[in-house]
Structure formats: structure tokens, C-alpha cells
Amino acid sequence: MSVDSAREEPGTLAMGTAAGRWVLLATVLGSGLAMLDATVVNVALGRIGEDLEAGFSGLQWTINAYTLTLAALILLGGSLGDRFGRRRVFLVGVVWFALASVLCGLAPNIETLIAARGLQGVGGALLTPGSLAIIAASFHRDSRAAAVGAWSGLGGIAAAIGPLVGGWLVELHWRLVFLVNVPVALLVVLVTLRHVPESRDPNAADRLDVAGTVLAAVGLGAITFGLTRAGDVGFNGSVMGACGAGLACLAAFVAVEARSTHPLVPLDLFRSAQFSAANVVTFMVYAALGVVFVFLVLQLQVVTEWSPIKSGSAILPVTVVMLLFSARSGALAQRIGPQLPMTIGPLLAAAGVLWMGRIDAGSSYFVDVLPPVVLFGAGLTLLVAPLTATVLDAAESRHAGVASGVNNAVARTAGLIAVAAIPVAVGIGGVDYADPVAFDAGYGHAMTINAALLLAGAVLSALFIRRPLAADRLAIEECAHCGVTAPQLHPIEHD
């Protein structure tokens, strides 16, 4: 059978068929690559620092180099897929990601690892939006919601086992965390080439917003560099200059988007107070979320002296709780509106974070770690589905994909900025991550700041979230938004 004959036409696939299962396999494994790397690397940070003799700023960049390129380029990745073919761009992203993973796994020093992580983020930005876009374009509309639900559920399982698998791999060697991506990527490429149909958006813009993309990337990069550098040298002239240049680039980005005929981010989206408020809440929540998982895993390894696999397993209940109850949370928000869940959710998560701040050298799993982690997960479960559905509901249907992409980028940018800024605020730098006393002191303050961010999100939700949720969008979002590292991109096509 030829490659072309093995694939059905886009928009005709049905759930329960062999062709549909192949497409789900390719997209779940592809998106799982990017999702897992956003979680398992946190578990490996301690061993990476020891082996490569890196300071804390080096560990920050190991996370932020990936998040930076992913956040800056993810909207462009979606546009490239719409214009040049989602399957094609998805394949380029998977291959790119695999090659960058090899470079990560073989990195002789922290500088090479950071550069390779940035390249990984580029691959992630190409494959992540294509994953769900392929499902939306490939399945018949009668099967599309079920396909999205299957994609989300299977992806949620991947996210749930990620920290556990990461901890096990780190016990063998931290380099395996990256090298394990290669055989998975090879499988994705083979399945995609043979079984995934190509699709494009016939209404895609003729031009790409290159200027906006460059300004966003440079602006975020400069601010991240400045804040991370401040942890080592303080807020000197070079640090302030970098932050100022970054802010200037972001201001120029807004000006370019306002005048562009093909903007990366249509600014008229933000004329909706509901949309703007929901994205501010997203920023607050995901800023805290990004820092919590980095600091908690390091606290358990450095201060409590747990093994990587035990530390990684400690955060597993968050994803389990979300997998079990996110759909019910979405149904609740549909009945009573999003305001109450989006207010109570961050409050519960903040309580869990404050409780986590008490974890120290003598802490036990069942008494001191499991209860706050479960409480934190319960808060996120109440919040996540109605938050993303509110973002989509606040935008016009023609902007649904872009609105979700903007929300995705906001979430990733929040984690990027927070991981750069909060260590500076709590005085952690240099080799403090290897000093139990120094790290423990900063950890408690970091958890307090994270709780304050979540409380701010709760207040904003109580004040500004009003509009009831559209049932069709919530039905998709309650099953398609189970990830806990950041929102997944939802370029759902509405017939």
C-alpha cells in the first residue's frame, strides 16, 4: 500500500476506526514530547547542576530557554501550519525536537545544554499547535469532540506519569531524560508519514508577522536575561539596561500588532474586558504554577533529601486529581457560571501552596506533602476548565483559535517571567540550590509569593469574570484542558 493510499482525506475520519486511531497515536505522542519535557526536566535539575557544575542561574536558564522560545514562537508555529500544511510543520517540529534532544543529552557543559533547550523550544512551538489542529481538521465534525477528548485524556495520562518516569530516568542518568525523546519521535514520524492526512487553512494570511515575532522573542529574552542575571550580580546597569530594552521591544510589539494587516495577536481581542481579565488571571495562576513545581521538587531533593524518583512522584497527585475531576468541574461551571469556580479554585490552590511552604528536612510524605499537593490540585481542577472556556467565550468565534493561542502564550510567558524573577526576589542564586539551609529559607518566601499571586487571581476573578459560558466551547475545554504545566493550544474549527 502506498503512503498516500494509507491516508484518508482530512475532515472524514471517525472515532473507532483504524485510521482515526493512527492519527490519535501520532498527535498524542507528538504533543506528549513537548508536554513531558516541561515536567521531567524539573526533576533532573539537581543532578544537572551537580554534573555540569552549574549555578542556580544555569538551572533557571535550563528551564527558561525552552519556555522562552516556545512562548515566543508558538503562535507563529500555528500560523505556519495553517499556511504551509499542519502535517508538514508538525513533522518538522518533531524532527527538530528530536535533534535538539540529542544535543541536550550530549551537552558537555551548561552553556551547550541551555542553547539546546532553546532549540527544543523551537521544535515544541512547531509541533504543539499542530497536534490539536490536525485532529480538528482530520476528524469529521460528528467525531471531533470525542477525538479531542481522547487526545486530552491520553495526553493527561502522559503528563501524570511524566514526573514518575523522569525520576526513574534521572536515577539512571539525567541525560536519558532527553535521549528518550529520540525513539518516541521516530515512531511519531513513521506514523505521521503513513497515516496522517495533510490539511491547510484556505483563509490563512498570505504573509507572516515576522516583525511581531522577532520583537516578542527579543523582548521576552531580554527581560528574562536581565531578571536571571540579577540573581548573580544584583540590579546593576547592565541588568536594568536589558530589562529596559526588553520592555521597549514589547512596547514596539504592541505598536506593530496595532498597525499590522496580518497581526500575530489581533489587539481587538483585548477590547473585551472579560478576555483581558481572564488572561490576567491566567498570568497570575501560571506564574505561581511554574515556580511551585520547580521549587517543590528541588526542596524535596535538597532539603528533605528525597531521591529524584520520590520527589517526582510527589507531584503526581495534582495531575491525577485533575484527570479525575476536570470534566465535573467544567460541568459545574456550565451550570453556575465561571465566576465562583474561578474564585474558589485559586483560593484553594493558594492554601495548598502556603501549606507546601512548611515542608522541610523532617517532612513525611503522607502528613506534610500529600495533603497540600492534593489541595493544590483540587484548586487547579476547579479553575482550569472554566478559565480557558471563559477565554474562548469572550472572543468571537472567528478568533477562537487565536484566542486560545494567546492564552497559551500568556501562560507560558507567566512561567518564564516568574521562574526568572521570584528566585531573585527571595535571594536564591549561585549554588544556593545545593545548600539546604540557604535554599530552605528562600523556598518558604517563594511559596508565600506564589500564594499571593493565586490570591490576586481569585480577587480578579471575583471582580471581573461575569459572562456565562457557551456550552459548546465548554464541552470541548472541559476535556481538552487537563494539562497542568500550561494550557494546551486549541485551534478548534467551528462549522
C-alpha positions in Angstrom: 0.0 0.0 0.0 1.4 3.4 -0.9 1.8 6.2 1.7 -0.9 8.3 0.0 -3.4 5.5 -0.1 -2.9 4.7 3.5 -4.3 8.1 4.5 -7.8 9.2 4.3 -8.9 12.7 3.3 -9.0 15.4 6.1 -12.3 16.0 7.7 -13.6 12.5 7.1 -12.1 10.4 9.9 -14.3 8.8 12.5 -13.6 7.6 16.0 -13.3 3.9 16.5 -11.7 3.3 13.0 -8.1 2.2 12.4 -7.4 5.5 10.5 -8.7 7.6 13.4 -6.6 5.6 16.0 -3.4 6.2 14.0 -4.0 9.9 13.8 -4.6 10.0 17.6 -1.5 8.0 18.2 0.7 10.4 16.2 -0.8 13.5 17.8 -0.8 12.3 21.4 2.8 11.1 21.2 3.9 14.3 19.4 2.3 16.7 21.9 3.5 14.4 24.7 7.1 15.1 23.7 6.7 18.8 24.4 4.5 18.2 27.5 6.8 15.7 29.2 9.9 17.9 28.7 8.1 20.7 30.5 7.8 18.5 33.6 10.5 15.8 33.7 13.4 18.3 33.4 12.4 19.9 36.8 13.1 16.5 38.4 16.6 16.4 36.8 17.7 19.9 37.8 19.6 18.9 40.9 21.6 16.2 39.1 22.2 18.5 36.1 23.6 21.2 38.4 26.0 18.7 40.1 27.2 17.1 37.0 27.8 20.2 34.9 28.8 22.4 37.9 26.2 25.0 37.2 24.9 27.8 39.4 21.3 28.4 40.0 21.1 30.8 37.1 22.2 28.0 34.9 19.4 25.8 36.2 16.9 28.7 35.6 18.1 29.0 32.0 17.7 25.3 31.5 14.0 25.8 32.1 13.6 29.2 30.7 15.5 28.7 27.4 12.9 26.1 26.4 9.9 28.2 27.7 11.2 31.4 26.1 11.4 30.0 22.5 8.2 28.1 23.0 6.2 31.1 24.3 7.6 33.5 21.7 7.1 31.2 18.7 4.0 29.1 19.4 1.6 31.5 17.7 3.9 31.6 14.7 4.0 27.8 14.7 0.3 27.7 14.4 0.3 30.2 11.5 3.0 28.2 9.7 0.8 25.1 9.9 -2.3 26.8 8.7 -0.4 28.2 5.7 2.1 25.5 4.7 0.4 22.4 6.0 -0.3 21.2 9.5 1.1 17.8 8.9 4.3 19.1 7.3 5.0 21.7 10.1 4.2 19.1 12.7 6.8 16.7 11.2 9.4 19.4 11.0 8.7 20.2 14.7 9.0 16.6 15.8 12.3 16.0 13.9 13.7 19.4 15.1 12.7 18.5 18.7 14.4 15.1 18.5 17.7 16.5 17.1 17.7 19.2 19.8 17.1 16.5 22.4 20.2 14.6 21.2 22.2 17.8 21.7 20.7 18.2 25.2 21.6 14.6 26.1 25.2 15.0 24.9 25.8 18.5 26.2 29.3 18.8 27.7 28.5 21.9 29.7 25.6 24.0 30.9 26.0 26.6 28.1 25.5 23.9 25.5 22.6 22.5 27.3 20.9 25.9 27.6 21.4 26.5 23.8 20.0 23.1 23.0 17.0 23.7 25.3 16.2 26.8 23.3 16.3 24.8 20.1 14.0 22.3 21.8 11.5 25.1 22.4 11.6 26.0 18.7 10.6 22.4 17.9 7.9 22.4 20.5 6.5 25.6 19.1 6.2 23.9 15.7 4.6 20.7 16.8 2.4 21.8 19.8 -0.2 23.8 17.9 -0.2 21.3 15.0 -1.1 18.4 17.3 -4.7 19.5 18.1 -5.1 21.3 14.8 -4.5 18.1 12.9 -7.3 16.4 15.0 -9.7 19.3 14.4 -9.0 19.2 10.6 -8.8 15.4 10.2 -11.9 14.2 12.0 -15.5 14.6 10.9 -17.4 17.1 13.0 -19.6 14.3 14.4 -16.4 12.6 15.8 -14.4 15.7 16.6 -15.4 16.3 20.2 -14.8 12.6 21.0 -11.4 12.8 19.3 -10.4 15.9 21.3 -11.5 14.2 24.5 -9.4 11.1 23.7 -6.4 13.3 22.8 -6.8 15.2 26.0 -7.3 12.1 28.2 -4.3 10.3 26.8 -2.2 13.4 27.0 -3.3 13.8 30.6 -2.1 10.3 31.4 1.3 11.2 29.8 1.5 14.3 32.0 0.6 12.2 35.0 3.3 9.6 34.5 5.9 12.2 33.4 7.4 13.1 36.8 7.5 9.4 37.8 9.2 8.3 34.5 11.5 11.4 34.8 12.5 10.5 38.3 13.3 6.9 37.3 15.4 8.1 34.3 17.3 10.6 36.5 18.1 7.7 38.9 19.9 6.1 35.9 21.3 9.3 34.4 19.8 12.7 33.8 20.9 12.6 30.1 18.3 9.9 29.5 15.6 12.4 30.2 16.4 14.0 26.8 17.7 11.0 24.9 14.4 9.0 25.5 12.7 11.5 23.2 14.5 10.2 20.1 12.8 6.7 19.7 9.4 8.3 20.5 10.0 11.0 17.9 11.0 8.3 15.3 7.7 6.5 16.0 5.8 9.7 15.6 7.5 10.5 12.3 6.8 7.0 10.9 3.1 7.0 11.9 2.6 10.6 10.7 4.1 9.9 7.3 2.0 6.9 6.7 -1.4 7.7 8.3 -1.9 11.4 9.0 -3.6 13.5 6.2 -2.4 16.9 5.2 -4.6 20.0 5.8 -4.3 23.7 5.5 -6.4 26.8 6.2 -7.5 28.2 2.8 -8.2 31.6 4.6 -4.7 31.8 6.2 -2.9 35.1 5.8 -0.6 35.5 2.8 2.1 37.0 5.0 3.6 36.0 8.3 4.0 38.5 11.1 7.8 38.2 11.2 8.4 41.6 12.8 6.0 40.9 15.6 7.5 37.5 16.3 11.1 38.9 16.4 10.1 41.8 18.7 8.2 39.4 21.1 11.1 37.0 21.2 13.8 39.7 21.8 11.6 41.5 24.4 10.9 38.4 26.4 14.5 37.2 26.1 16.0 40.5 27.2 13.7 40.7 30.3 14.4 37.1 31.2 18.1 37.6 30.8 18.0 40.7 33.0 16.0 39.1 35.8 18.1 36.0 35.8 21.3 37.9 35.7 20.1 40.0 38.7 20.3 36.8 40.8 24.0 36.8 40.4 25.1 40.5 40.2 22.1 42.4 41.5 20.3 45.1 39.7 23.3 46.9 38.2 23.3 49.0 35.0 23.6 46.1 32.6 20.6 44.3 34.2 18.5 47.4 34.2 19.5 48.1 30.6 18.5 44.6 29.5 15.1 44.8 31.2 14.5 48.3 29.8 15.4 47.1 26.3 13.0 44.2 26.7 10.2 46.4 27.8 10.9 48.7 24.8 10.7 45.7 22.4 7.4 44.6 23.9 6.0 48.1 23.5 7.2 48.1 19.9 5.5 44.7 19.5 2.2 46.2 20.6 2.6 49.1 18.2 3.4 46.7 15.3 0.4 44.5 16.1 -1.9 47.5 16.1 -0.8 48.5 12.6 -0.3 45.1 11.0 -2.8 43.8 8.4 -1.8 40.2 9.5 -1.1 40.5 13.2 0.2 37.6 15.3 -2.1 38.8 18.1 -5.2 40.8 17.0 -5.4 43.5 19.6 -9.1 43.9 19.2 -9.4 40.7 21.2 -8.5 42.8 24.3 -11.3 45.2 23.8 -13.3 42.6 25.7 -12.9 43.2 29.4 -13.7 39.5 30.1 -11.0 38.3 27.7 -8.4 40.7 29.2 -9.3 39.8 32.8 -9.2 36.0 32.1 -5.7 36.4 30.6 -4.5 38.4 33.6 -5.9 35.6 35.8 -4.1 33.1 33.6 -0.8 35.0 34.1 -1.1 35.1 37.8 -2.0 31.4 38.2 0.6 30.1 35.8 3.3 32.3 37.2 2.7 30.6 40.5 2.3 27.2 39.0 5.6 27.4 37.1 7.6 28.3 40.2 5.8 25.8 42.6 6.9 22.7 40.7 10.5 23.9 40.2 10.9 24.9 43.9 8.9 22.0 45.4 11.0 19.3 43.5 14.2 21.0 44.5 13.1 21.4 48.1 12.3 17.7 48.4 15.7 16.7 46.9 17.9 19.3 48.5 16.4 19.9 51.9 14.3 16.8 52.6 16.9 14.6 50.8 14.5 12.6 48.8 15.6 10.7 45.7 14.6 12.1 42.2 12.0 9.4 41.7 10.4 10.0 45.0 10.5 13.8 44.5 8.9 13.5 41.0 6.2 11.2 42.3 5.3 13.7 45.0 3.6 16.0 42.4 1.8 13.1 40.7 -1.5 13.7 42.7 -2.0 17.1 41.1 -2.5 15.6 37.6 -4.4 12.6 39.0 -6.9 14.9 40.7 -7.3 17.0 37.5 -7.8 13.9 35.3 -10.5 12.5 37.6 -12.5 15.7 38.2 -11.8 18.3 35.5 -14.9 17.3 33.4 -17.1 17.6 36.5 -15.6 21.0 37.3 -16.4 22.1 33.8 -20.0 20.8 34.1 -20.3 22.7 37.4 -19.1 25.9 35.8 -21.6 25.5 33.0 -24.5 25.3 35.5 -23.5 28.1 37.8 -21.2 30.2 35.7 -17.4 30.6 35.8 -17.1 33.3 38.5 -17.4 31.1 41.6 -15.1 28.2 40.5 -12.5 30.7 39.2 -12.6 32.5 42.6 -12.6 29.4 44.9 -10.1 27.5 42.8 -7.2 29.9 43.2 -8.1 30.3 46.9 -7.8 26.5 47.5 -4.6 26.4 45.4 -3.2 29.3 47.5 -3.9 27.4 50.7 -2.2 24.4 49.3 0.9 26.5 48.4 1.1 28.0 51.8 0.9 24.6 53.3 3.7 23.4 51.0 5.8 26.2 52.4 6.0 24.3 55.6 7.8 21.3 54.0 11.3 21.0 55.5 14.0 18.5 56.3 11.8 16.4 58.7 8.7 16.2 56.5 7.0 13.0 55.7 5.0 12.3 52.5 1.6 11.3 53.9 1.5 14.0 56.6 3.3 17.0 55.2 3.5 16.6 51.4 0.4 14.7 50.1 -2.3 16.8 51.8 -1.1 20.2 50.4 -0.4 18.8 47.0 -3.9 17.3 46.8 -5.4 20.6 48.0 -3.4 22.5 45.3 -4.6 20.1 42.7 -8.2 20.5 43.8 -7.9 24.2 43.4 -6.5 23.9 39.9 -9.2 21.4 39.0 -11.9 24.0 39.9 -10.1 26.7 38.0 -8.6 25.4 34.7 -11.6 24.3 32.6 -13.8 27.4 33.2 -10.8 29.7 32.8 -9.9 28.5 29.3 -13.6 28.3 28.3 -14.1 31.9 29.5 -11.2 33.0 27.3 -12.8 31.4 24.3 -16.3 32.6 25.2 -15.1 36.2 25.4 -13.8 36.0 21.8 -15.7 36.0 18.6 -16.0 32.5 17.0 -13.7 33.5 14.1 -11.0 34.3 16.7 -11.4 31.1 18.8 -8.1 29.5 17.7 -6.1 32.7 18.1 -7.7 33.5 21.5 -6.7 30.1 22.8 -3.2 30.5 21.3 -2.9 33.9 23.1 -4.0 32.3 26.3 -1.4 29.5 25.8 1.3 32.0 25.2 0.3 34.1 28.2 0.5 31.0 30.4 4.0 30.1 29.2 5.2 33.7 29.4 4.0 33.8 33.0 6.0 30.8 34.0 9.0 32.2 32.1 9.0 35.5 33.9 8.2 34.0 37.3 11.0 31.4 37.2 13.4 34.3 36.3 12.1 36.8 38.8 11.0 35.0 42.0 14.4 33.4 42.8 15.8 37.0 42.7 13.1 38.2 45.0 13.7 35.5 47.6 17.6 35.7 47.4 18.4 32.4 45.8 21.3 32.4 43.4 24.7 31.0 42.8 25.0 27.5 44.3 22.2 28.0 46.9 20.3 25.2 45.4 23.0 22.8 46.8 22.9 24.4 50.3 19.9 23.1 52.3 19.9 26.0 54.7 20.0 28.7 52.1 17.5 27.0 49.8 15.1 26.3 52.6 15.0 29.9 53.6 14.3 31.1 50.1 11.8 28.3 49.4 9.4 29.5 52.2 9.4 33.0 50.9 8.8 31.8 47.3 5.8 29.8 48.4 4.4 32.9 50.1 4.8 35.0 46.9 3.2 32.2 44.8 0.2 32.1 47.2 -0.1 35.9 46.8 -0.2 35.5 43.0 -3.0 33.0 43.4 -4.9 35.2 45.7 -4.7 38.0 43.2 -6.1 35.7 40.6 -9.0 34.9 42.9 -9.7 38.6 43.5 -9.6 39.4 39.8 -12.0 36.6 39.0 -14.4 37.7 41.7 -14.4 41.3 40.3 -14.3 40.9 36.5 -15.5 37.4 35.5 -19.2 37.7 34.7 -20.3 36.2 31.4 -21.9 32.7 31.4 -20.0 30.0 29.4 -21.0 29.0 25.9 -22.0 25.3 26.2 -20.3 24.1 23.0 -16.9 25.7 23.9 -17.0 24.4 27.5 -17.8 20.9 26.3 -14.5 20.9 24.4 -12.5 22.7 27.0 -13.6 20.6 30.0 -12.0 17.6 28.3 -9.2 19.3 26.3 -7.6 21.3 29.1 -6.2 18.8 31.5 -2.6 19.7 31.3 -1.1 21.2 34.5 2.1 22.8 33.0 0.3 25.2 30.7 -2.8 25.5 28.7 -2.8 23.5 25.5 -3.4 25.2 22.2 -7.0 24.7 20.9 -7.3 25.7 17.3 -10.8 24.1 17.1 -12.6 24.7 13.9 -16.3 25.6 14.3 -18.6 24.5 11.5 
